[in-house]
């Protein structure tokens, strides 16, 4: 990896990249699975990237006991989690109680509830073509409605910049509005940002 002027250049052997497995094989669960069982060796709260990576890593490292992932989402894990299902965690009793009254015991607990977008106050926030990206349905609506139109993305976070990049081949034009003069300047520096 090297930086030349305004470009980051990465050099790699194509055959070596294709030959290497990027994902370790995963162990299968050997625990007796019963949907009525209210015990999990590892209970993961949240199905965002951190929760998914936790479950994958456990299986890749040979963990074969029961793993339960709990989320308020109806979709499989994706990059914009929103969880509001947990009511109480009793660390002494090693149990979690959910809003619907279900109580689940655990041996290990991993909480990865993610974050919520910062609410903004502005005129027109209730207009049909203004979206807050929180769910896969929001993402699909944005992609569908931006087709051949002018799109404006507010926010220069990783999510905002990913949305802008994804819309460049769909929308007529994409404008990004942010507080910083250069996206990612704080995290990656002025040249890379």
mmCIF file of the C-alpha atoms, coordinates in Angstrom:
data_MODEL
# 
_entry.id   MODEL 
# 
loop_
_atom_site.group_PDB 
_atom_site.id 
_atom_site.type_symbol 
_atom_site.label_atom_id 
_atom_site.label_alt_id 
_atom_site.label_comp_id 
_atom_site.label_asym_id 
_atom_site.label_entity_id 
_atom_site.label_seq_id 
_atom_site.pdbx_PDB_ins_code 
_atom_site.Cartn_x 
_atom_site.Cartn_y 
_atom_site.Cartn_z 
_atom_site.occupancy 
_atom_site.B_iso_or_equiv 
_atom_site.pdbx_formal_charge 
_atom_site.auth_seq_id 
_atom_site.auth_comp_id 
_atom_site.auth_asym_id 
_atom_site.auth_atom_id 
_atom_site.pdbx_PDB_model_num 
ATOM 1   C CA . UNK A 1 1   ? 0.000   0.000   0.000   1.00 0.00 ? 1   UNK A CA 1 
ATOM 2   C CA . UNK A 1 2   ? 1.329   3.415   -0.924  1.00 0.00 ? 2   UNK A CA 1 
ATOM 3   C CA . UNK A 1 3   ? 0.013   6.949   -1.309  1.00 0.00 ? 3   UNK A CA 1 
ATOM 4   C CA . UNK A 1 4   ? 0.933   8.934   -4.441  1.00 0.00 ? 4   UNK A CA 1 
ATOM 5   C CA . UNK A 1 5   ? -0.386  12.481  -4.517  1.00 0.00 ? 5   UNK A CA 1 
ATOM 6   C CA . UNK A 1 6   ? -4.147  12.088  -4.032  1.00 0.00 ? 6   UNK A CA 1 
ATOM 7   C CA . UNK A 1 7   ? -4.335  8.337   -4.709  1.00 0.00 ? 7   UNK A CA 1 
ATOM 8   C CA . UNK A 1 8   ? -4.072  5.306   -2.439  1.00 0.00 ? 8   UNK A CA 1 
ATOM 9   C CA . UNK A 1 9   ? -2.549  2.418   -4.402  1.00 0.00 ? 9   UNK A CA 1 
ATOM 10  C CA . UNK A 1 10  ? -2.870  -1.177  -3.252  1.00 0.00 ? 10  UNK A CA 1 
ATOM 11  C CA . UNK A 1 11  ? -0.882  -3.848  -5.032  1.00 0.00 ? 11  UNK A CA 1 
ATOM 12  C CA . UNK A 1 12  ? -1.713  -7.533  -4.686  1.00 0.00 ? 12  UNK A CA 1 
ATOM 13  C CA . UNK A 1 13  ? -1.164  -10.767 -6.579  1.00 0.00 ? 13  UNK A CA 1 
ATOM 14  C CA . UNK A 1 14  ? -4.527  -11.649 -8.163  1.00 0.00 ? 14  UNK A CA 1 
ATOM 15  C CA . UNK A 1 15  ? -3.878  -15.408 -8.067  1.00 0.00 ? 15  UNK A CA 1 
ATOM 16  C CA . UNK A 1 16  ? -2.873  -15.285 -4.402  1.00 0.00 ? 16  UNK A CA 1 
ATOM 17  C CA . UNK A 1 17  ? -6.040  -13.366 -3.537  1.00 0.00 ? 17  UNK A CA 1 
ATOM 18  C CA . UNK A 1 18  ? -8.220  -15.849 -5.414  1.00 0.00 ? 18  UNK A CA 1 
ATOM 19  C CA . UNK A 1 19  ? -6.452  -18.884 -3.932  1.00 0.00 ? 19  UNK A CA 1 
ATOM 20  C CA . UNK A 1 20  ? -6.732  -17.744 -0.325  1.00 0.00 ? 20  UNK A CA 1 
ATOM 21  C CA . UNK A 1 21  ? -9.895  -18.452 1.593   1.00 0.00 ? 21  UNK A CA 1 
ATOM 22  C CA . UNK A 1 22  ? -11.085 -15.282 3.240   1.00 0.00 ? 22  UNK A CA 1 
ATOM 23  C CA . UNK A 1 23  ? -13.455 -17.096 5.536   1.00 0.00 ? 23  UNK A CA 1 
ATOM 24  C CA . UNK A 1 24  ? -12.623 -19.887 7.930   1.00 0.00 ? 24  UNK A CA 1 
ATOM 25  C CA . UNK A 1 25  ? -14.853 -22.961 7.890   1.00 0.00 ? 25  UNK A CA 1 
ATOM 26  C CA . UNK A 1 26  ? -17.562 -22.843 10.526  1.00 0.00 ? 26  UNK A CA 1 
ATOM 27  C CA . UNK A 1 27  ? -18.371 -25.477 13.128  1.00 0.00 ? 27  UNK A CA 1 
ATOM 28  C CA . UNK A 1 28  ? -21.879 -26.870 13.282  1.00 0.00 ? 28  UNK A CA 1 
ATOM 29  C CA . UNK A 1 29  ? -23.964 -26.625 16.412  1.00 0.00 ? 29  UNK A CA 1 
ATOM 30  C CA . UNK A 1 30  ? -23.858 -29.909 18.296  1.00 0.00 ? 30  UNK A CA 1 
ATOM 31  C CA . UNK A 1 31  ? -26.223 -28.842 21.084  1.00 0.00 ? 31  UNK A CA 1 
ATOM 32  C CA . UNK A 1 32  ? -29.713 -30.318 21.203  1.00 0.00 ? 32  UNK A CA 1 
ATOM 33  C CA . UNK A 1 33  ? -31.921 -27.600 19.738  1.00 0.00 ? 33  UNK A CA 1 
ATOM 34  C CA . UNK A 1 34  ? -35.387 -27.210 21.169  1.00 0.00 ? 34  UNK A CA 1 
ATOM 35  C CA . UNK A 1 35  ? -37.281 -23.992 20.461  1.00 0.00 ? 35  UNK A CA 1 
ATOM 36  C CA . UNK A 1 36  ? -38.826 -24.153 23.939  1.00 0.00 ? 36  UNK A CA 1 
ATOM 37  C CA . UNK A 1 37  ? -35.406 -24.132 25.589  1.00 0.00 ? 37  UNK A CA 1 
ATOM 38  C CA . UNK A 1 38  ? -34.860 -20.837 27.326  1.00 0.00 ? 38  UNK A CA 1 
ATOM 39  C CA . UNK A 1 39  ? -31.138 -21.310 27.767  1.00 0.00 ? 39  UNK A CA 1 
ATOM 40  C CA . UNK A 1 40  ? -28.280 -20.400 25.480  1.00 0.00 ? 40  UNK A CA 1 
ATOM 41  C CA . UNK A 1 41  ? -24.555 -20.887 25.986  1.00 0.00 ? 41  UNK A CA 1 
ATOM 42  C CA . UNK A 1 42  ? -24.077 -17.558 24.199  1.00 0.00 ? 42  UNK A CA 1 
ATOM 43  C CA . UNK A 1 43  ? -26.908 -15.037 23.920  1.00 0.00 ? 43  UNK A CA 1 
ATOM 44  C CA . UNK A 1 44  ? -26.291 -12.255 21.393  1.00 0.00 ? 44  UNK A CA 1 
ATOM 45  C CA . UNK A 1 45  ? -28.553 -9.227  21.672  1.00 0.00 ? 45  UNK A CA 1 
ATOM 46  C CA . UNK A 1 46  ? -28.568 -7.358  18.361  1.00 0.00 ? 46  UNK A CA 1 
ATOM 47  C CA . UNK A 1 47  ? -28.225 -8.529  14.779  1.00 0.00 ? 47  UNK A CA 1 
ATOM 48  C CA . UNK A 1 48  ? -26.033 -5.785  13.408  1.00 0.00 ? 48  UNK A CA 1 
ATOM 49  C CA . UNK A 1 49  ? -22.488 -6.245  12.166  1.00 0.00 ? 49  UNK A CA 1 
ATOM 50  C CA . UNK A 1 50  ? -21.015 -6.751  15.652  1.00 0.00 ? 50  UNK A CA 1 
ATOM 51  C CA . UNK A 1 51  ? -23.569 -9.422  16.590  1.00 0.00 ? 51  UNK A CA 1 
ATOM 52  C CA . UNK A 1 52  ? -23.142 -11.220 13.273  1.00 0.00 ? 52  UNK A CA 1 
ATOM 53  C CA . UNK A 1 53  ? -19.344 -11.158 13.497  1.00 0.00 ? 53  UNK A CA 1 
ATOM 54  C CA . UNK A 1 54  ? -19.542 -12.460 17.074  1.00 0.00 ? 54  UNK A CA 1 
ATOM 55  C CA . UNK A 1 55  ? -21.639 -15.470 15.987  1.00 0.00 ? 55  UNK A CA 1 
ATOM 56  C CA . UNK A 1 56  ? -19.497 -16.138 12.912  1.00 0.00 ? 56  UNK A CA 1 
ATOM 57  C CA . UNK A 1 57  ? -16.245 -15.894 14.868  1.00 0.00 ? 57  UNK A CA 1 
ATOM 58  C CA . UNK A 1 58  ? -17.478 -18.270 17.549  1.00 0.00 ? 58  UNK A CA 1 
ATOM 59  C CA . UNK A 1 59  ? -18.349 -20.874 14.882  1.00 0.00 ? 59  UNK A CA 1 
ATOM 60  C CA . UNK A 1 60  ? -15.089 -20.270 12.976  1.00 0.00 ? 60  UNK A CA 1 
ATOM 61  C CA . UNK A 1 61  ? -13.114 -20.841 16.165  1.00 0.00 ? 61  UNK A CA 1 
ATOM 62  C CA . UNK A 1 62  ? -14.825 -24.170 16.828  1.00 0.00 ? 62  UNK A CA 1 
ATOM 63  C CA . UNK A 1 63  ? -17.607 -23.228 19.264  1.00 0.00 ? 63  UNK A CA 1 
ATOM 64  C CA . UNK A 1 64  ? -20.319 -25.905 18.901  1.00 0.00 ? 64  UNK A CA 1 
ATOM 65  C CA . UNK A 1 65  ? -22.717 -25.053 21.746  1.00 0.00 ? 65  UNK A CA 1 
ATOM 66  C CA . UNK A 1 66  ? -25.990 -23.169 21.295  1.00 0.00 ? 66  UNK A CA 1 
ATOM 67  C CA . UNK A 1 67  ? -25.884 -19.536 20.115  1.00 0.00 ? 67  UNK A CA 1 
ATOM 68  C CA . UNK A 1 68  ? -29.071 -17.459 20.116  1.00 0.00 ? 68  UNK A CA 1 
ATOM 69  C CA . UNK A 1 69  ? -29.270 -14.065 18.401  1.00 0.00 ? 69  UNK A CA 1 
ATOM 70  C CA . UNK A 1 70  ? -32.192 -11.848 19.472  1.00 0.00 ? 70  UNK A CA 1 
ATOM 71  C CA . UNK A 1 71  ? -33.311 -8.801  17.536  1.00 0.00 ? 71  UNK A CA 1 
ATOM 72  C CA . UNK A 1 72  ? -36.352 -6.642  16.960  1.00 0.00 ? 72  UNK A CA 1 
ATOM 73  C CA . UNK A 1 73  ? -35.702 -6.809  13.221  1.00 0.00 ? 73  UNK A CA 1 
ATOM 74  C CA . UNK A 1 74  ? -37.772 -8.989  10.927  1.00 0.00 ? 74  UNK A CA 1 
ATOM 75  C CA . UNK A 1 75  ? -34.904 -9.236  8.441   1.00 0.00 ? 75  UNK A CA 1 
ATOM 76  C CA . UNK A 1 76  ? -31.683 -11.251 8.753   1.00 0.00 ? 76  UNK A CA 1 
ATOM 77  C CA . UNK A 1 77  ? -28.638 -9.327  10.061  1.00 0.00 ? 77  UNK A CA 1 
ATOM 78  C CA . UNK A 1 78  ? -27.797 -6.191  8.102   1.00 0.00 ? 78  UNK A CA 1 
ATOM 79  C CA . UNK A 1 79  ? -25.740 -3.049  8.662   1.00 0.00 ? 79  UNK A CA 1 
ATOM 80  C CA . UNK A 1 80  ? -28.297 -0.762  10.279  1.00 0.00 ? 80  UNK A CA 1 
ATOM 81  C CA . UNK A 1 81  ? -29.519 -2.376  13.488  1.00 0.00 ? 81  UNK A CA 1 
ATOM 82  C CA . UNK A 1 82  ? -32.268 -1.023  15.661  1.00 0.00 ? 82  UNK A CA 1 
ATOM 83  C CA . UNK A 1 83  ? -33.111 -2.925  18.810  1.00 0.00 ? 83  UNK A CA 1 
ATOM 84  C CA . UNK A 1 84  ? -35.624 -1.957  21.459  1.00 0.00 ? 84  UNK A CA 1 
ATOM 85  C CA . UNK A 1 85  ? -36.658 -5.401  22.645  1.00 0.00 ? 85  UNK A CA 1 
ATOM 86  C CA . UNK A 1 86  ? -34.588 -5.823  25.811  1.00 0.00 ? 86  UNK A CA 1 
ATOM 87  C CA . UNK A 1 87  ? -36.263 -4.801  29.018  1.00 0.00 ? 87  UNK A CA 1 
ATOM 88  C CA . UNK A 1 88  ? -33.797 -5.987  31.685  1.00 0.00 ? 88  UNK A CA 1 
ATOM 89  C CA . UNK A 1 89  ? -30.485 -7.791  32.089  1.00 0.00 ? 89  UNK A CA 1 
ATOM 90  C CA . UNK A 1 90  ? -29.888 -9.583  35.403  1.00 0.00 ? 90  UNK A CA 1 
ATOM 91  C CA . UNK A 1 91  ? -26.144 -10.255 35.435  1.00 0.00 ? 91  UNK A CA 1 
ATOM 92  C CA . UNK A 1 92  ? -26.248 -12.051 38.810  1.00 0.00 ? 92  UNK A CA 1 
ATOM 93  C CA . UNK A 1 93  ? -28.860 -14.532 37.613  1.00 0.00 ? 93  UNK A CA 1 
ATOM 94  C CA . UNK A 1 94  ? -27.417 -14.525 34.079  1.00 0.00 ? 94  UNK A CA 1 
ATOM 95  C CA . UNK A 1 95  ? -30.791 -13.866 32.511  1.00 0.00 ? 95  UNK A CA 1 
ATOM 96  C CA . UNK A 1 96  ? -32.340 -11.388 30.090  1.00 0.00 ? 96  UNK A CA 1 
ATOM 97  C CA . UNK A 1 97  ? -36.017 -10.411 30.168  1.00 0.00 ? 97  UNK A CA 1 
ATOM 98  C CA . UNK A 1 98  ? -37.543 -9.108  26.950  1.00 0.00 ? 98  UNK A CA 1 
ATOM 99  C CA . UNK A 1 99  ? -40.422 -6.660  26.470  1.00 0.00 ? 99  UNK A CA 1 
ATOM 100 C CA . UNK A 1 100 ? -42.787 -9.519  25.545  1.00 0.00 ? 100 UNK A CA 1 
ATOM 101 C CA . UNK A 1 101 ? -42.069 -11.214 28.915  1.00 0.00 ? 101 UNK A CA 1 
ATOM 102 C CA . UNK A 1 102 ? -39.799 -13.961 27.583  1.00 0.00 ? 102 UNK A CA 1 
ATOM 103 C CA . UNK A 1 103 ? -36.919 -14.669 29.976  1.00 0.00 ? 103 UNK A CA 1 
ATOM 104 C CA . UNK A 1 104 ? -33.772 -16.287 28.656  1.00 0.00 ? 104 UNK A CA 1 
ATOM 105 C CA . UNK A 1 105 ? -30.771 -17.537 30.615  1.00 0.00 ? 105 UNK A CA 1 
ATOM 106 C CA . UNK A 1 106 ? -27.243 -17.499 29.256  1.00 0.00 ? 106 UNK A CA 1 
ATOM 107 C CA . UNK A 1 107 ? -23.723 -18.579 30.054  1.00 0.00 ? 107 UNK A CA 1 
ATOM 108 C CA . UNK A 1 108 ? -22.148 -15.682 28.078  1.00 0.00 ? 108 UNK A CA 1 
ATOM 109 C CA . UNK A 1 109 ? -23.914 -12.494 26.938  1.00 0.00 ? 109 UNK A CA 1 
ATOM 110 C CA . UNK A 1 110 ? -22.898 -10.281 24.038  1.00 0.00 ? 110 UNK A CA 1 
ATOM 111 C CA . UNK A 1 111 ? -24.860 -7.034  23.668  1.00 0.00 ? 111 UNK A CA 1 
ATOM 112 C CA . UNK A 1 112 ? -24.557 -5.438  20.232  1.00 0.00 ? 112 UNK A CA 1 
ATOM 113 C CA . UNK A 1 113 ? -27.662 -3.284  19.962  1.00 0.00 ? 113 UNK A CA 1 
ATOM 114 C CA . UNK A 1 114 ? -26.182 -0.868  17.453  1.00 0.00 ? 114 UNK A CA 1 
ATOM 115 C CA . UNK A 1 115 ? -27.169 2.730   17.121  1.00 0.00 ? 115 UNK A CA 1 
ATOM 116 C CA . UNK A 1 116 ? -29.940 4.941   15.828  1.00 0.00 ? 116 UNK A CA 1 
ATOM 117 C CA . UNK A 1 117 ? -29.604 7.769   13.342  1.00 0.00 ? 117 UNK A CA 1 
ATOM 118 C CA . UNK A 1 118 ? -29.490 11.188  14.952  1.00 0.00 ? 118 UNK A CA 1 
ATOM 119 C CA . UNK A 1 119 ? -32.925 12.817  14.577  1.00 0.00 ? 119 UNK A CA 1 
ATOM 120 C CA . UNK A 1 120 ? -32.917 16.093  12.694  1.00 0.00 ? 120 UNK A CA 1 
ATOM 121 C CA . UNK A 1 121 ? -35.388 18.910  13.048  1.00 0.00 ? 121 UNK A CA 1 
ATOM 122 C CA . UNK A 1 122 ? -36.184 20.656  9.770   1.00 0.00 ? 122 UNK A CA 1 
ATOM 123 C CA . UNK A 1 123 ? -39.122 21.771  7.630   1.00 0.00 ? 123 UNK A CA 1 
ATOM 124 C CA . UNK A 1 124 ? -40.301 19.099  5.237   1.00 0.00 ? 124 UNK A CA 1 
ATOM 125 C CA . UNK A 1 125 ? -39.137 16.068  7.206   1.00 0.00 ? 125 UNK A CA 1 
ATOM 126 C CA . UNK A 1 126 ? -42.577 14.507  6.747   1.00 0.00 ? 126 UNK A CA 1 
ATOM 127 C CA . UNK A 1 127 ? -42.542 14.836  2.949   1.00 0.00 ? 127 UNK A CA 1 
ATOM 128 C CA . UNK A 1 128 ? -42.898 11.524  1.090   1.00 0.00 ? 128 UNK A CA 1 
ATOM 129 C CA . UNK A 1 129 ? -39.524 11.753  -0.666  1.00 0.00 ? 129 UNK A CA 1 
ATOM 130 C CA . UNK A 1 130 ? -37.472 12.427  2.487   1.00 0.00 ? 130 UNK A CA 1 
ATOM 131 C CA . UNK A 1 131 ? -36.073 9.270   4.094   1.00 0.00 ? 131 UNK A CA 1 
ATOM 132 C CA . UNK A 1 132 ? -34.224 8.324   7.242   1.00 0.00 ? 132 UNK A CA 1 
ATOM 133 C CA . UNK A 1 133 ? -32.213 5.189   6.530   1.00 0.00 ? 133 UNK A CA 1 
ATOM 134 C CA . UNK A 1 134 ? -32.987 2.663   9.249   1.00 0.00 ? 134 UNK A CA 1 
ATOM 135 C CA . UNK A 1 135 ? -34.321 -0.471  7.565   1.00 0.00 ? 135 UNK A CA 1 
ATOM 136 C CA . UNK A 1 136 ? -33.827 -2.485  4.378   1.00 0.00 ? 136 UNK A CA 1 
ATOM 137 C CA . UNK A 1 137 ? -37.235 -1.168  3.249   1.00 0.00 ? 137 UNK A CA 1 
ATOM 138 C CA . UNK A 1 138 ? -35.912 2.404   3.593   1.00 0.00 ? 138 UNK A CA 1 
ATOM 139 C CA . UNK A 1 139 ? -32.854 1.479   1.509   1.00 0.00 ? 139 UNK A CA 1 
ATOM 140 C CA . UNK A 1 140 ? -35.023 -0.105  -1.193  1.00 0.00 ? 140 UNK A CA 1 
ATOM 141 C CA . UNK A 1 141 ? -37.331 2.946   -1.304  1.00 0.00 ? 141 UNK A CA 1 
ATOM 142 C CA . UNK A 1 142 ? -34.386 5.316   -1.567  1.00 0.00 ? 142 UNK A CA 1 
ATOM 143 C CA . UNK A 1 143 ? -32.823 3.326   -4.414  1.00 0.00 ? 143 UNK A CA 1 
ATOM 144 C CA . UNK A 1 144 ? -36.139 3.022   -6.256  1.00 0.00 ? 144 UNK A CA 1 
ATOM 145 C CA . UNK A 1 145 ? -37.157 6.682   -5.930  1.00 0.00 ? 145 UNK A CA 1 
ATOM 146 C CA . UNK A 1 146 ? -33.691 8.094   -6.683  1.00 0.00 ? 146 UNK A CA 1 
ATOM 147 C CA . UNK A 1 147 ? -33.659 6.528   -10.147 1.00 0.00 ? 147 UNK A CA 1 
ATOM 148 C CA . UNK A 1 148 ? -32.829 9.269   -12.691 1.00 0.00 ? 148 UNK A CA 1 
ATOM 149 C CA . UNK A 1 149 ? -33.525 12.003  -10.124 1.00 0.00 ? 149 UNK A CA 1 
ATOM 150 C CA . UNK A 1 150 ? -31.396 14.434  -8.148  1.00 0.00 ? 150 UNK A CA 1 
ATOM 151 C CA . UNK A 1 151 ? -30.545 12.868  -4.776  1.00 0.00 ? 151 UNK A CA 1 
ATOM 152 C CA . UNK A 1 152 ? -29.289 14.676  -1.679  1.00 0.00 ? 152 UNK A CA 1 
ATOM 153 C CA . UNK A 1 153 ? -27.620 12.756  1.157   1.00 0.00 ? 153 UNK A CA 1 
ATOM 154 C CA . UNK A 1 154 ? -27.339 14.539  4.493   1.00 0.00 ? 154 UNK A CA 1 
ATOM 155 C CA . UNK A 1 155 ? -24.402 13.261  6.527   1.00 0.00 ? 155 UNK A CA 1 
ATOM 156 C CA . UNK A 1 156 ? -20.828 12.302  5.753   1.00 0.00 ? 156 UNK A CA 1 
ATOM 157 C CA . UNK A 1 157 ? -20.628 9.260   8.016   1.00 0.00 ? 157 UNK A CA 1 
ATOM 158 C CA . UNK A 1 158 ? -19.682 5.877   6.580   1.00 0.00 ? 158 UNK A CA 1 
ATOM 159 C CA . UNK A 1 159 ? -23.378 5.119   6.067   1.00 0.00 ? 159 UNK A CA 1 
ATOM 160 C CA . UNK A 1 160 ? -24.049 8.459   4.360   1.00 0.00 ? 160 UNK A CA 1 
ATOM 161 C CA . UNK A 1 161 ? -21.089 8.033   2.039   1.00 0.00 ? 161 UNK A CA 1 
ATOM 162 C CA . UNK A 1 162 ? -22.068 4.434   1.233   1.00 0.00 ? 162 UNK A CA 1 
ATOM 163 C CA . UNK A 1 163 ? -25.551 5.641   0.278   1.00 0.00 ? 163 UNK A CA 1 
ATOM 164 C CA . UNK A 1 164 ? -24.086 8.381   -1.920  1.00 0.00 ? 164 UNK A CA 1 
ATOM 165 C CA . UNK A 1 165 ? -21.751 5.892   -3.613  1.00 0.00 ? 165 UNK A CA 1 
ATOM 166 C CA . UNK A 1 166 ? -24.574 3.395   -4.189  1.00 0.00 ? 166 UNK A CA 1 
ATOM 167 C CA . UNK A 1 167 ? -26.765 6.092   -5.767  1.00 0.00 ? 167 UNK A CA 1 
ATOM 168 C CA . UNK A 1 168 ? -24.153 7.354   -8.237  1.00 0.00 ? 168 UNK A CA 1 
ATOM 169 C CA . UNK A 1 169 ? -25.147 4.806   -10.881 1.00 0.00 ? 169 UNK A CA 1 
ATOM 170 C CA . UNK A 1 170 ? -28.897 5.183   -10.235 1.00 0.00 ? 170 UNK A CA 1 
ATOM 171 C CA . UNK A 1 171 ? -29.586 8.879   -9.643  1.00 0.00 ? 171 UNK A CA 1 
ATOM 172 C CA . UNK A 1 172 ? -29.218 11.710  -12.170 1.00 0.00 ? 172 UNK A CA 1 
ATOM 173 C CA . UNK A 1 173 ? -26.990 13.496  -9.643  1.00 0.00 ? 173 UNK A CA 1 
ATOM 174 C CA . UNK A 1 174 ? -25.917 12.961  -6.030  1.00 0.00 ? 174 UNK A CA 1 
ATOM 175 C CA . UNK A 1 175 ? -25.095 15.807  -3.631  1.00 0.00 ? 175 UNK A CA 1 
ATOM 176 C CA . UNK A 1 176 ? -23.727 15.230  -0.129  1.00 0.00 ? 176 UNK A CA 1 
ATOM 177 C CA . UNK A 1 177 ? -24.229 17.748  2.673   1.00 0.00 ? 177 UNK A CA 1 
ATOM 178 C CA . UNK A 1 178 ? -22.113 17.506  5.801   1.00 0.00 ? 178 UNK A CA 1 
ATOM 179 C CA . UNK A 1 179 ? -20.588 19.503  8.614   1.00 0.00 ? 179 UNK A CA 1 
ATOM 180 C CA . UNK A 1 180 ? -17.004 18.605  7.685   1.00 0.00 ? 180 UNK A CA 1 
ATOM 181 C CA . UNK A 1 181 ? -15.377 20.108  4.592   1.00 0.00 ? 181 UNK A CA 1 
ATOM 182 C CA . UNK A 1 182 ? -13.874 16.684  3.765   1.00 0.00 ? 182 UNK A CA 1 
ATOM 183 C CA . UNK A 1 183 ? -15.634 13.401  4.623   1.00 0.00 ? 183 UNK A CA 1 
ATOM 184 C CA . UNK A 1 184 ? -13.716 11.136  7.050   1.00 0.00 ? 184 UNK A CA 1 
ATOM 185 C CA . UNK A 1 185 ? -11.112 13.865  7.678   1.00 0.00 ? 185 UNK A CA 1 
ATOM 186 C CA . UNK A 1 186 ? -11.066 13.139  11.430  1.00 0.00 ? 186 UNK A CA 1 
ATOM 187 C CA . UNK A 1 187 ? -10.719 9.376   10.973  1.00 0.00 ? 187 UNK A CA 1 
ATOM 188 C CA . UNK A 1 188 ? -8.641  9.003   7.800   1.00 0.00 ? 188 UNK A CA 1 
ATOM 189 C CA . UNK A 1 189 ? -6.936  12.345  7.321   1.00 0.00 ? 189 UNK A CA 1 
ATOM 190 C CA . UNK A 1 190 ? -7.377  15.026  4.703   1.00 0.00 ? 190 UNK A CA 1 
ATOM 191 C CA . UNK A 1 191 ? -5.737  13.159  1.786   1.00 0.00 ? 191 UNK A CA 1 
ATOM 192 C CA . UNK A 1 192 ? -7.658  9.898   2.135   1.00 0.00 ? 192 UNK A CA 1 
ATOM 193 C CA . UNK A 1 193 ? -10.891 11.527  3.309   1.00 0.00 ? 193 UNK A CA 1 
# 
